[in-house]
Amino acid sequence: MQKEKRIEQIKEKTFDLIGISGSMDSLRTKDIANAIGASEATMFKYFDSKTDILETVIRDYIQGRPINLQPDEVMTLKDFKKALRKILDFAFDTSVSRNTNVSLLLQVSLKQHTLSFENYKNLKDEVWNFLEDRIEYGKKHWNFPKSINSKIQARLFYYAPIMFYIQMEVFNAKS
């Protein structure tokens, strides 16, 4: 198998196994090797360690979901509403792999892994800073109340749907 295909296979199977077990700590390199039908030695041709595999999987997820909102391209209230919908779509990842993605991010964050700081920085740079900027712009140009705290509103806008999603998962209320 070609190097790139094998690396992708290892990453995909690792991601699947985390979804099944719900934990990256309980995952063993032997489990990944069995899932790809190869030896552990084969995996270590491409990755230095289990940690290296996990970091690659997590980094791919974090970097694979850029939101790319530019404040200077959102000059009307209509454009701002479109941007808000894009952020909601970003927050409400409805893919079948959502639970695995969320599980990975939570586990990494709880361990205070450097990738959790990278994820936080992306969130801050791509979402919160954009929202804060456009809320301040809205105070001047769209008749937003001057009393709105843009920092708080940006975070509330992002976290409210996530908390709603968590409640739906916890109480099995998706139907």
OpenMM code with the backbone's topology and positions (N, CA, C; nanometers):
from openmm import Vec3, app, unit

residues = "MET GLN LYS GLU LYS ARG ILE GLU GLN ILE LYS GLU LYS THR PHE ASP LEU ILE GLY ILE SER GLY SER MET ASP SER LEU ARG THR LYS ASP ILE ALA ASN ALA ILE GLY ALA SER GLU ALA THR MET PHE LYS TYR PHE ASP SER LYS THR ASP ILE LEU GLU THR VAL ILE ARG ASP TYR ILE GLN GLY ARG PRO ILE ASN LEU GLN PRO ASP GLU VAL MET THR LEU LYS ASP PHE LYS LYS ALA LEU ARG LYS ILE LEU ASP PHE ALA PHE ASP THR SER VAL SER ARG ASN THR ASN VAL SER LEU LEU LEU GLN VAL SER LEU LYS GLN HIS THR LEU SER PHE GLU ASN TYR LYS ASN LEU LYS ASP GLU VAL TRP ASN PHE LEU GLU ASP ARG ILE GLU TYR GLY LYS LYS HIS TRP ASN PHE PRO LYS SER ILE ASN SER LYS ILE GLN ALA ARG LEU PHE TYR TYR ALA PRO ILE MET PHE TYR ILE GLN MET GLU VAL PHE ASN ALA LYS SER".split()
positions = [
    Vec3(0.0850, -0.1184, 0.0000),
    Vec3(0.0000, 0.0000, 0.0000),
    Vec3(0.0893, 0.1244, 0.0000),
    Vec3(0.0480, 0.2258, -0.0738),
    Vec3(0.1241, 0.3504, -0.0797),
    Vec3(0.1250, 0.4179, 0.0574),
    Vec3(0.2310, 0.4922, 0.0809),
    Vec3(0.2508, 0.5574, 0.2098),
    Vec3(0.1319, 0.6454, 0.2484),
    Vec3(0.0875, 0.7324, 0.1583),
    Vec3(-0.0217, 0.8255, 0.1894),
    Vec3(-0.1513, 0.7515, 0.2209),
    Vec3(-0.1777, 0.6451, 0.1436),
    Vec3(-0.2995, 0.5668, 0.1669),
    Vec3(-0.2936, 0.4962, 0.3020),
    Vec3(-0.1768, 0.4439, 0.3373),
    Vec3(-0.1611, 0.3741, 0.4654),
    Vec3(-0.1785, 0.4724, 0.5811),
    Vec3(-0.1208, 0.5902, 0.5684),
    Vec3(-0.1352, 0.6915, 0.6739),
    Vec3(-0.2820, 0.7279, 0.6915),
    Vec3(-0.3525, 0.7499, 0.5817),
    Vec3(-0.4960, 0.7824, 0.5892),
    Vec3(-0.5746, 0.6678, 0.6510),
    Vec3(-0.5386, 0.5454, 0.6148),
    Vec3(-0.6065, 0.4286, 0.6702),
    Vec3(-0.5864, 0.4215, 0.8217),
    Vec3(-0.4655, 0.4440, 0.8663),
    Vec3(-0.4364, 0.4417, 1.0102),
    Vec3(-0.5172, 0.5496, 1.0815),
    Vec3(-0.5192, 0.6692, 1.0245),
    Vec3(-0.5943, 0.7790, 1.0873),
    Vec3(-0.7439, 0.7485, 1.0915),
    Vec3(-0.7988, 0.6996, 0.9811),
    Vec3(-0.9427, 0.6699, 0.9759),
    Vec3(-0.9810, 0.5609, 1.0752),
    Vec3(-0.9019, 0.4554, 1.0811),
    Vec3(-0.9326, 0.3452, 1.1739),
    Vec3(-0.9162, 0.3906, 1.3186),
    Vec3(-0.8175, 0.4734, 1.3446),
    Vec3(-0.7995, 0.5270, 1.4797),
    Vec3(-0.9212, 0.6082, 1.5191),
    Vec3(-0.9659, 0.6924, 1.4301),
    Vec3(-1.0844, 0.7752, 1.4544),
    Vec3(-1.2063, 0.6870, 1.4811),
    Vec3(-1.2253, 0.5844, 1.3985),
    Vec3(-1.3380, 0.4922, 1.4170),
    Vec3(-1.3304, 0.4218, 1.5521),
    Vec3(-1.2117, 0.3758, 1.5891),
    Vec3(-1.1950, 0.3036, 1.7154),
    Vec3(-1.2203, 0.3936, 1.8360),
    Vec3(-1.1813, 0.5192, 1.8261),
    Vec3(-1.2096, 0.6132, 1.9353),
    Vec3(-1.3602, 0.6310, 1.9485),
    Vec3(-1.4284, 0.6387, 1.8362),
    Vec3(-1.5742, 0.6508, 1.8380),
    Vec3(-1.6407, 0.5311, 1.9023),
    Vec3(-1.5872, 0.4131, 1.8781),
    Vec3(-1.6442, 0.2906, 1.9347),
    Vec3(-1.6166, 0.2822, 2.0843),
    Vec3(-1.4913, 0.3080, 2.1230),
    Vec3(-1.4540, 0.2929, 2.2645),
    Vec3(-1.4889, 0.4153, 2.3479),
    Vec3(-1.4977, 0.5320, 2.2825),
    Vec3(-1.5266, 0.6552, 2.3552),
    Vec3(-1.4068, 0.7115, 2.4292),
    Vec3(-1.2925, 0.6476, 2.4139),
    Vec3(-1.1744, 0.6931, 2.4878),
    Vec3(-1.0492, 0.6741, 2.4042),
    Vec3(-0.9645, 0.7753, 2.4065),
    Vec3(-0.8376, 0.7590, 2.3370),
    Vec3(-0.7352, 0.6931, 2.4295),
    Vec3(-0.7588, 0.6981, 2.5611),
    Vec3(-0.6667, 0.6348, 2.6556),
    Vec3(-0.6734, 0.4829, 2.6486),
    Vec3(-0.7948, 0.4306, 2.6286),
    Vec3(-0.8096, 0.2849, 2.6262),
    Vec3(-0.7668, 0.2243, 2.4929),
    Vec3(-0.7498, 0.3064, 2.3930),
    Vec3(-0.7093, 0.2586, 2.2611),
    Vec3(-0.5632, 0.2150, 2.2643),
    Vec3(-0.5372, 0.0962, 2.2114),
    Vec3(-0.4005, 0.0447, 2.2064),
    Vec3(-0.3531, 0.0423, 2.0614),
    Vec3(-0.2245, 0.0546, 2.0425),
    Vec3(-0.1709, 0.0487, 1.9065),
    Vec3(-0.2001, -0.0874, 1.8438),
    Vec3(-0.2061, -0.1905, 1.9254),
    Vec3(-0.2396, -0.3239, 1.8752),
    Vec3(-0.3805, -0.3246, 1.8154),
    Vec3(-0.4743, -0.2521, 1.8789),
    Vec3(-0.6110, -0.2426, 1.8266),
    Vec3(-0.6116, -0.1760, 1.6886),
    Vec3(-0.5337, -0.0706, 1.6759),
    Vec3(-0.5265, 0.0009, 1.5477),
    Vec3(-0.4648, -0.0905, 1.4419),
    Vec3(-0.3565, -0.1585, 1.4783),
    Vec3(-0.2896, -0.2494, 1.3849),
    Vec3(-0.3856, -0.3590, 1.3381),
    Vec3(-0.4611, -0.4157, 1.4309),
    Vec3(-0.5589, -0.5193, 1.3938),
    Vec3(-0.6647, -0.4628, 1.2996),
    Vec3(-0.7077, -0.3409, 1.3248),
    Vec3(-0.8120, -0.2784, 1.2428),
    Vec3(-0.7653, -0.2529, 1.0993),
    Vec3(-0.6368, -0.2265, 1.0824),
    Vec3(-0.5862, -0.2026, 0.9463),
    Vec3(-0.5288, -0.3297, 0.8834),
    Vec3(-0.5274, -0.4386, 0.9622),
    Vec3(-0.4761, -0.5651, 0.9096),
    Vec3(-0.3266, -0.5637, 0.8877),
    Vec3(-0.2552, -0.5016, 0.9797),
    Vec3(-0.1091, -0.4930, 0.9688),
    Vec3(-0.0486, -0.5063, 1.1085),
    Vec3(0.0812, -0.5100, 1.1124),
    Vec3(0.1502, -0.5193, 1.2411),
    Vec3(0.1700, -0.3802, 1.3010),
    Vec3(0.1984, -0.3794, 1.4305),
    Vec3(0.2288, -0.2512, 1.4953),
    Vec3(0.3539, -0.1894, 1.4332),
    Vec3(0.4475, -0.2735, 1.3948),
    Vec3(0.5710, -0.2235, 1.3326),
    Vec3(0.5401, -0.1458, 1.2048),
    Vec3(0.4396, -0.1921, 1.1308),
    Vec3(0.3996, -0.1212, 1.0087),
    Vec3(0.3533, 0.0197, 1.0420),
    Vec3(0.2742, 0.0311, 1.1481),
    Vec3(0.2244, 0.1643, 1.1878),
    Vec3(0.3388, 0.2569, 1.2255),
    Vec3(0.4381, 0.2006, 1.2919),
    Vec3(0.5473, 0.2845, 1.3397),
    Vec3(0.6461, 0.3217, 1.2293),
    Vec3(0.6209, 0.2752, 1.1081),
    Vec3(0.6957, 0.3263, 0.9928),
    Vec3(0.6489, 0.4686, 0.9610),
    Vec3(0.5234, 0.4968, 0.9972),
    Vec3(0.4609, 0.6238, 0.9599),
    Vec3(0.4396, 0.7189, 1.0771),
    Vec3(0.4304, 0.6640, 1.1966),
    Vec3(0.4065, 0.7444, 1.3167),
    Vec3(0.5052, 0.7029, 1.4247),
    Vec3(0.5479, 0.7995, 1.5048),
    Vec3(0.6452, 0.7712, 1.6099),
    Vec3(0.5850, 0.6984, 1.7291),
    Vec3(0.4560, 0.7233, 1.7546),
    Vec3(0.3932, 0.6673, 1.8743),
    Vec3(0.2416, 0.6755, 1.8618),
    Vec3(0.1736, 0.6167, 1.9577),
    Vec3(0.0274, 0.6288, 1.9638),
    Vec3(-0.0105, 0.7758, 1.9781),
    Vec3(0.0628, 0.8480, 2.0590),
    Vec3(0.0362, 0.9908, 2.0781),
    Vec3(0.0466, 1.0655, 1.9457),
    Vec3(0.1454, 1.0312, 1.8668),
    Vec3(0.1631, 1.0943, 1.7353),
    Vec3(0.0419, 1.0674, 1.6456),
    Vec3(-0.0091, 0.9452, 1.6484),
    Vec3(-0.1281, 0.9110, 1.5688),
    Vec3(-0.2467, 0.9945, 1.6152),
    Vec3(-0.2695, 0.9973, 1.7465),
    Vec3(-0.3837, 1.0709, 1.8017),
    Vec3(-0.3740, 1.2199, 1.7712),
    Vec3(-0.2553, 1.2757, 1.7865),
    Vec3(-0.2375, 1.4183, 1.7578),
    Vec3(-0.2675, 1.4492, 1.6114),
    Vec3(-0.2275, 1.3608, 1.5234),
    Vec3(-0.2534, 1.3809, 1.3808),
    Vec3(-0.4031, 1.3783, 1.3522),
    Vec3(-0.4735, 1.2836, 1.4132),
    Vec3(-0.6184, 1.2730, 1.3946),
    Vec3(-0.6880, 1.3989, 1.4461),
    Vec3(-0.6483, 1.4435, 1.5634),
    Vec3(-0.7107, 1.5621, 1.6240),
    Vec3(-0.6779, 1.6873, 1.5435),
    Vec3(-0.5523, 1.7013, 1.5054),
    Vec3(-0.5115, 1.8189, 1.4272),
    Vec3(-0.5862, 1.8241, 1.2936),
    Vec3(-0.6031, 1.7092, 1.2305),
    Vec3(-0.6795, 1.7047, 1.1048),
    Vec3(-0.8210, 1.7564, 1.1259),
    Vec3(-0.8823, 1.7177, 1.2375),
    Vec3(-1.0187, 1.7643, 1.2647),
    Vec3(-1.0204, 1.9154, 1.2887),
    Vec3(-0.9296, 1.9624, 1.3706),
    Vec3(-0.9257, 2.1052, 1.4042),
    Vec3(-0.9001, 2.1890, 1.2791),
    Vec3(-0.8043, 2.1474, 1.1984),
    Vec3(-0.7685, 2.2255, 1.0802),
    Vec3(-0.8636, 2.2031, 0.9633),
    Vec3(-0.9421, 2.0978, 0.9705),
    Vec3(-1.0316, 2.0655, 0.8610),
    Vec3(-1.1662, 2.1339, 0.8682),
    Vec3(-1.1821, 2.2217, 0.9625),
    Vec3(-1.3110, 2.2899, 0.9762),
    Vec3(-1.2944, 2.4413, 0.9864),
    Vec3(-1.2180, 2.4997, 0.8953),
    Vec3(-1.2032, 2.6455, 0.9017),
    Vec3(-1.3342, 2.7153, 0.8666),
    Vec3(-1.3553, 2.8271, 0.9287),
    Vec3(-1.4798, 2.8998, 0.9060),
    Vec3(-1.4584, 3.0188, 0.8117),
    Vec3(-1.3388, 3.0738, 0.8124),
    Vec3(-1.2989, 3.1781, 0.7160),
    Vec3(-1.3969, 3.2940, 0.7015),
    Vec3(-1.4284, 3.3590, 0.8085),
    Vec3(-1.5120, 3.4792, 0.8037),
    Vec3(-1.4221, 3.6015, 0.8122),
    Vec3(-1.4413, 3.6930, 0.7205),
    Vec3(-1.3628, 3.8158, 0.7182),
    Vec3(-1.4534, 3.9333, 0.7528),
    Vec3(-1.4248, 4.0047, 0.8616),
    Vec3(-1.5114, 4.1166, 0.9010),
    Vec3(-1.5341, 4.2188, 0.7902),
    Vec3(-1.4307, 4.2476, 0.7128),
    Vec3(-1.4451, 4.3503, 0.6088),
    Vec3(-1.5319, 4.3048, 0.4910),
    Vec3(-1.5702, 4.1768, 0.4889),
    Vec3(-1.6605, 4.1265, 0.3851),
    Vec3(-1.8055, 4.1209, 0.4338),
    Vec3(-1.8263, 4.1527, 0.5608),
    Vec3(-1.9606, 4.1495, 0.6198),
    Vec3(-1.9968, 4.2926, 0.6583),
    Vec3(-2.0551, 4.3630, 0.5627),
    Vec3(-2.0812, 4.5058, 0.5823),
    Vec3(-2.2293, 4.5392, 0.5972),
    Vec3(-2.3163, 4.4418, 0.5728),
    Vec3(-2.4599, 4.4669, 0.5867),
    Vec3(-2.5175, 4.3722, 0.6916),
    Vec3(-2.6314, 4.4079, 0.7444),
    Vec3(-2.6979, 4.3232, 0.8431),
    Vec3(-2.7345, 4.1881, 0.7808),
    Vec3(-2.7722, 4.1894, 0.6544),
    Vec3(-2.8052, 4.0652, 0.5837),
    Vec3(-2.6822, 3.9735, 0.5774),
    Vec3(-2.5661, 4.0303, 0.5461),
    Vec3(-2.4421, 3.9525, 0.5430),
    Vec3(-2.4071, 3.8997, 0.6818),
    Vec3(-2.4327, 3.9810, 0.7836),
    Vec3(-2.4050, 3.9397, 0.9209),
    Vec3(-2.4925, 3.8196, 0.9585),
    Vec3(-2.6185, 3.8225, 0.9198),
    Vec3(-2.7082, 3.7094, 0.9485),
    Vec3(-2.6606, 3.5826, 0.8777),
    Vec3(-2.6109, 3.5967, 0.7553),
    Vec3(-2.5554, 3.4815, 0.6833),
    Vec3(-2.4334, 3.4262, 0.7579),
    Vec3(-2.3499, 3.5167, 0.8064),
    Vec3(-2.2311, 3.4753, 0.8810),
    Vec3(-2.2709, 3.4037, 1.0101),
    Vec3(-2.3759, 3.4525, 1.0758),
    Vec3(-2.4233, 3.3873, 1.1979),
    Vec3(-2.4710, 3.2452, 1.1678),
    Vec3(-2.5383, 3.2283, 1.0563),
    Vec3(-2.5824, 3.0934, 1.0165),
    Vec3(-2.4619, 3.0023, 0.9908),
    Vec3(-2.3596, 3.0582, 0.9306),
    Vec3(-2.2382, 2.9804, 0.9043),
    Vec3(-2.1731, 2.9375, 1.0366),
    Vec3(-2.1724, 3.0265, 1.1338),
    Vec3(-2.1165, 2.9934, 1.2649),
    Vec3(-2.2003, 2.8851, 1.3321),
    Vec3(-2.3320, 2.8955, 1.3213),
    Vec3(-2.4186, 2.7918, 1.3787),
    Vec3(-2.3931, 2.6568, 1.3128),
    Vec3(-2.3758, 2.6566, 1.1818),
    Vec3(-2.3436, 2.5318, 1.1126),
    Vec3(-2.2112, 2.4754, 1.1626),
    Vec3(-2.1172, 2.5634, 1.1890),
    Vec3(-1.9866, 2.5251, 1.2420),
    Vec3(-2.0020, 2.4651, 1.3818),
    Vec3(-2.0834, 2.5292, 1.4662),
    Vec3(-2.1036, 2.4822, 1.6032),
    Vec3(-2.1844, 2.3531, 1.6062),
    Vec3(-2.2820, 2.3434, 1.5176),
    Vec3(-2.3678, 2.2253, 1.5106),
    Vec3(-2.3180, 2.1298, 1.4035),
    Vec3(-2.2038, 2.0720, 1.4255),
    Vec3(-2.1519, 1.9698, 1.3352),
    Vec3(-2.2486, 1.8518, 1.3432),
    Vec3(-2.3243, 1.8282, 1.2384),
    Vec3(-2.4239, 1.7208, 1.2401),
    Vec3(-2.3741, 1.5944, 1.1705),
    Vec3(-2.2463, 1.5884, 1.1443),
    Vec3(-2.1920, 1.4706, 1.0774),
    Vec3(-2.2025, 1.3484, 1.1684),
    Vec3(-2.1959, 1.2312, 1.1079),
    Vec3(-2.2042, 1.1079, 1.1857),
    Vec3(-2.0858, 1.0934, 1.2807),
    Vec3(-1.9787, 1.1644, 1.2541),
    Vec3(-1.8602, 1.1553, 1.3392),
    Vec3(-1.8571, 1.2631, 1.4479),
    Vec3(-1.9654, 1.3380, 1.4636),
    Vec3(-1.9685, 1.4465, 1.5622),
    Vec3(-1.9305, 1.3993, 1.7021),
    Vec3(-1.9890, 1.2908, 1.7491),
    Vec3(-1.9614, 1.2463, 1.8853),
    Vec3(-1.8145, 1.2119, 1.9041),
    Vec3(-1.7546, 1.1495, 1.8049),
    Vec3(-1.6121, 1.1183, 1.8135),
    Vec3(-1.5306, 1.2464, 1.8153),
    Vec3(-1.5653, 1.3418, 1.7305),
    Vec3(-1.4942, 1.4701, 1.7278),
    Vec3(-1.5027, 1.5395, 1.8629),
    Vec3(-1.6233, 1.5480, 1.9168),
    Vec3(-1.6433, 1.6148, 2.0458),
    Vec3(-1.5691, 1.5396, 2.1555),
    Vec3(-1.5772, 1.4078, 2.1527),
    Vec3(-1.5068, 1.3267, 2.2516),
    Vec3(-1.3567, 1.3531, 2.2471),
    Vec3(-1.3010, 1.3554, 2.1272),
    Vec3(-1.1576, 1.3831, 2.1124),
    Vec3(-1.1214, 1.5196, 2.1687),
    Vec3(-1.1980, 1.6214, 2.1309),
    Vec3(-1.1678, 1.7570, 2.1770),
    Vec3(-1.1792, 1.7685, 2.3280),
    Vec3(-1.2806, 1.7053, 2.3861),
    Vec3(-1.2962, 1.7094, 2.5319),
    Vec3(-1.1808, 1.6391, 2.6019),
    Vec3(-1.1439, 1.5222, 2.5524),
    Vec3(-1.0346, 1.4486, 2.6148),
    Vec3(-0.9035, 1.5262, 2.6066),
    Vec3(-0.8785, 1.5841, 2.4922),
    Vec3(-0.7559, 1.6621, 2.4739),
    Vec3(-0.7581, 1.7847, 2.5644),
    Vec3(-0.8735, 1.8498, 2.5744),
    Vec3(-0.8853, 1.9692, 2.6580),
    Vec3(-0.8675, 1.9355, 2.8054),
    Vec3(-0.9296, 1.8267, 2.8500),
    Vec3(-0.9181, 1.7882, 2.9904),
    Vec3(-0.7746, 1.7548, 3.0282),
    Vec3(-0.6987, 1.7059, 2.9335),
    Vec3(-0.5578, 1.6745, 2.9586),
    Vec3(-0.4682, 1.7968, 2.9395),
    Vec3(-0.5281, 1.9073, 2.9020),
    Vec3(-0.4569, 2.0324, 2.8743),
    Vec3(-0.3439, 2.0111, 2.7730),
    Vec3(-0.3745, 1.9329, 2.6732),
    Vec3(-0.2803, 1.9063, 2.5650),
    Vec3(-0.2633, 2.0335, 2.4825),
    Vec3(-0.1481, 2.0500, 2.4219),
    Vec3(-0.1228, 2.1706, 2.3422),
    Vec3(-0.2233, 2.1859, 2.2284),
    Vec3(-0.2771, 2.0751, 2.1781),
    Vec3(-0.3768, 2.0841, 2.0714),
    Vec3(-0.5053, 2.1510, 2.1189),
    Vec3(-0.5357, 2.1372, 2.2471),
    Vec3(-0.6564, 2.2043, 2.2973),
    Vec3(-0.6375, 2.3555, 2.2930),
    Vec3(-0.5160, 2.4005, 2.3139),
    Vec3(-0.4887, 2.5438, 2.3060),
    Vec3(-0.4945, 2.5915, 2.1604),
    Vec3(-0.4517, 2.5055, 2.0689),
    Vec3(-0.4615, 2.5371, 1.9259),
    Vec3(-0.6089, 2.5482, 1.8850),
    Vec3(-0.6906, 2.4552, 1.9338),
    Vec3(-0.8336, 2.4582, 1.9041),
    Vec3(-0.8977, 2.5846, 1.9617),
    Vec3(-0.8605, 2.6190, 2.0848),
    Vec3(-0.9136, 2.7398, 2.1488),
    Vec3(-0.8723, 2.8641, 2.0701),
    Vec3(-0.7468, 2.8671, 2.0275),
    Vec3(-0.6986, 2.9823, 1.9503),
    Vec3(-0.7770, 2.9953, 1.8197),
    Vec3(-0.8017, 2.8830, 1.7526),
    Vec3(-0.8807, 2.8873, 1.6293),
    Vec3(-1.0203, 2.9408, 1.6559),
    Vec3(-1.0816, 2.8930, 1.7617),
    Vec3(-1.2156, 2.9389, 1.7980),
    Vec3(-1.2146, 3.0886, 1.8263),
    Vec3(-1.1164, 3.1319, 1.9024),
    Vec3(-1.1046, 3.2739, 1.9372),
    Vec3(-1.0815, 3.3588, 1.8119),
    Vec3(-0.9870, 3.3165, 1.7295),
    Vec3(-0.9519, 3.3944, 1.6104),
    Vec3(-1.0618, 3.3920, 1.5044),
    Vec3(-1.1212, 3.2749, 1.4827),
    Vec3(-1.2157, 3.2601, 1.3721),
    Vec3(-1.3584, 3.2996, 1.4071),
    Vec3(-1.3972, 3.2825, 1.5311),
    Vec3(-1.5372, 3.3060, 1.5662),
    Vec3(-1.5525, 3.4267, 1.6577),
    Vec3(-1.4933, 3.4193, 1.7751),
    Vec3(-1.5175, 3.5246, 1.8742),
    Vec3(-1.4702, 3.6614, 1.8280),
    Vec3(-1.3492, 3.6692, 1.7753),
    Vec3(-1.2991, 3.7996, 1.7305),
    Vec3(-1.3862, 3.8566, 1.6185),
    Vec3(-1.4283, 3.7693, 1.5277),
    Vec3(-1.5171, 3.8126, 1.4200),
    Vec3(-1.6476, 3.8678, 1.4778),
    Vec3(-1.7108, 3.7913, 1.5665),
    Vec3(-1.8380, 3.8354, 1.6249),
    Vec3(-1.8221, 3.9658, 1.7021),
    Vec3(-1.7175, 3.9743, 1.7821),
    Vec3(-1.6940, 4.0973, 1.8586),
    Vec3(-1.6799, 4.2167, 1.7646),
    Vec3(-1.6028, 4.1994, 1.6599),
    Vec3(-1.5809, 4.3071, 1.5635),
    Vec3(-1.7118, 4.3503, 1.4975),
    Vec3(-1.7908, 4.2537, 1.4534),
    Vec3(-1.9154, 4.2876, 1.3837),
    Vec3(-2.0222, 4.3412, 1.4795),
    Vec3(-2.0196, 4.2989, 1.6049),
    Vec3(-2.1136, 4.3561, 1.7026),
    Vec3(-2.0788, 4.5026, 1.7265),
    Vec3(-1.9508, 4.5312, 1.7400),
    Vec3(-1.9088, 4.6709, 1.7577),
    Vec3(-1.9445, 4.7529, 1.6335),
    Vec3(-1.9256, 4.6945, 1.5165),
    Vec3(-1.9639, 4.7601, 1.3918),
    Vec3(-2.1153, 4.7833, 1.3903),
    Vec3(-2.1895, 4.6833, 1.4361),
    Vec3(-2.3354, 4.6930, 1.4410),
    Vec3(-2.3854, 4.8019, 1.5337),
    Vec3(-2.3106, 4.8305, 1.6386),
    Vec3(-2.3483, 4.9403, 1.7291),
    Vec3(-2.3448, 5.0736, 1.6549),
    Vec3(-2.2522, 5.0851, 1.5612),
    Vec3(-2.2362, 5.2104, 1.4874),
    Vec3(-2.3255, 5.2176, 1.3637),
    Vec3(-2.3473, 5.1036, 1.2975),
    Vec3(-2.4113, 5.1062, 1.1661),
    Vec3(-2.5454, 5.0330, 1.1556),
    Vec3(-2.5767, 4.9451, 1.2505),
    Vec3(-2.6991, 4.8651, 1.2386),
    Vec3(-2.7949, 4.8862, 1.3563),
    Vec3(-2.7736, 4.9904, 1.4305),
    Vec3(-2.8593, 5.0235, 1.5453),
    Vec3(-2.8599, 4.9182, 1.6559),
    Vec3(-2.7477, 4.8473, 1.6730),
    Vec3(-2.7381, 4.7572, 1.7874),
    Vec3(-2.7303, 4.8435, 1.9129),
    Vec3(-2.7919, 4.8017, 2.0231),
    Vec3(-2.7833, 4.8799, 2.1472),
    Vec3(-2.6379, 4.8985, 2.1915),
    Vec3(-2.6057, 5.0181, 2.2332),
    Vec3(-2.4685, 5.0490, 2.2775),
    Vec3(-2.4304, 4.9699, 2.4023),
    Vec3(-2.5306, 4.9237, 2.4776),
    Vec3(-2.5039, 4.8530, 2.6029),
    Vec3(-2.4611, 4.7072, 2.5825),
    Vec3(-2.4693, 4.6566, 2.4607),
    Vec3(-2.4306, 4.5170, 2.4355),
    Vec3(-2.2812, 4.5004, 2.4609),
    Vec3(-2.2482, 4.3991, 2.5388),
    Vec3(-2.1087, 4.3640, 2.5625),
    Vec3(-2.0696, 4.2623, 2.4545),
    Vec3(-1.9887, 4.3044, 2.3604),
    Vec3(-1.9579, 4.2198, 2.2446),
    Vec3(-1.8834, 4.0920, 2.2832),
    Vec3(-1.7979, 4.0982, 2.3837),
    Vec3(-1.7238, 3.9784, 2.4256),
    Vec3(-1.8189, 3.8728, 2.4810),
    Vec3(-1.9092, 3.9148, 2.5673),
    Vec3(-2.0051, 3.8204, 2.6258),
    Vec3(-2.0993, 3.7669, 2.5184),
    Vec3(-2.1509, 3.8546, 2.4342),
    Vec3(-2.2448, 3.8122, 2.3300),
    Vec3(-2.1811, 3.7135, 2.2324),
    Vec3(-2.0562, 3.7356, 2.1978),
    Vec3(-1.9873, 3.6450, 2.1054),
    Vec3(-1.9794, 3.5045, 2.1641),
    Vec3(-1.9454, 3.4965, 2.2910),
    Vec3(-1.9333, 3.3654, 2.3547),
    Vec3(-2.0695, 3.3004, 2.3763),
    Vec3(-2.1676, 3.3798, 2.4162),
    Vec3(-2.3030, 3.3262, 2.4336),
    Vec3(-2.3576, 3.2724, 2.3020),
    Vec3(-2.3356, 3.3460, 2.1959),
    Vec3(-2.3854, 3.3020, 2.0658),
    Vec3(-2.3253, 3.1675, 2.0272),
    Vec3(-2.1973, 3.1493, 2.0575),
    Vec3(-2.1315, 3.0243, 2.0211),
    Vec3(-2.1711, 2.9099, 2.1146),
    Vec3(-2.1719, 2.9357, 2.2448),
    Vec3(-2.1937, 2.8271, 2.3405),
    Vec3(-2.3395, 2.7887, 2.3608),
    Vec3(-2.4328, 2.8770, 2.3375),
    Vec3(-2.5743, 2.8430, 2.3573),
    Vec3(-2.6166, 2.7238, 2.2710),
    Vec3(-2.5867, 2.7227, 2.1416),
    Vec3(-2.6274, 2.6050, 2.0630),
    Vec3(-2.5525, 2.4781, 2.1029),
    Vec3(-2.4286, 2.4934, 2.1474),
    Vec3(-2.3535, 2.3756, 2.1902),
    Vec3(-2.4171, 2.3165, 2.3161),
    Vec3(-2.4556, 2.4029, 2.4093),
    Vec3(-2.5227, 2.3539, 2.5308),
    Vec3(-2.6560, 2.2890, 2.4949),
    Vec3(-2.7282, 2.3453, 2.4003),
    Vec3(-2.8536, 2.2864, 2.3540),
    Vec3(-2.8276, 2.1478, 2.2960),
    Vec3(-2.7231, 2.1370, 2.2155),
    Vec3(-2.6888, 2.0085, 2.1552),
    Vec3(-2.6555, 1.9062, 2.2636),
    Vec3(-2.5788, 1.9461, 2.3635),
    Vec3(-2.5433, 1.8553, 2.4729),
    Vec3(-2.6693, 1.8078, 2.5446),
    Vec3(-2.7616, 1.8991, 2.5701),
    Vec3(-2.8872, 1.8599, 2.6343),
    Vec3(-2.9629, 1.7594, 2.5484),
    Vec3(-2.9653, 1.7809, 2.4188),
    Vec3(-3.0335, 1.6866, 2.3298),
    Vec3(-2.9693, 1.5488, 2.3391),
    Vec3(-2.8366, 1.5443, 2.3467),
    Vec3(-2.7659, 1.4168, 2.3567),
    Vec3(-2.7921, 1.3503, 2.4917),
    Vec3(-2.7798, 1.4276, 2.5996),
    Vec3(-2.7954, 1.3730, 2.7342),
    Vec3(-2.9364, 1.3193, 2.7565),
    Vec3(-3.0357, 1.3934, 2.7116),
    Vec3(-3.1748, 1.3549, 2.7362),
    Vec3(-3.2375, 1.2819, 2.6176),
    Vec3(-3.1541, 1.2448, 2.5207),
    Vec3(-3.1997, 1.1717, 2.4030),
    Vec3(-3.3236, 1.2371, 2.3425),
    Vec3(-3.3142, 1.3670, 2.3229),
    Vec3(-3.4300, 1.4456, 2.2792),
    Vec3(-3.4189, 1.4903, 2.1342),
    Vec3(-3.3491, 1.4152, 2.0526),
    Vec3(-3.3310, 1.4569, 1.9136),
    Vec3(-3.4528, 1.4272, 1.8270),
    Vec3(-3.5421, 1.3441, 1.8765),
    Vec3(-3.6591, 1.3101, 1.7942),
    Vec3(-3.7750, 1.4033, 1.8185),
] * unit.nanometer
topology = app.Topology()
chain = topology.addChain("A")
for resn in residues:
    res = topology.addResidue(resn, chain)
    for name in ("N", "CA", "C"):
        topology.addAtom(name, app.Element.getBySymbol(name[0]), res)
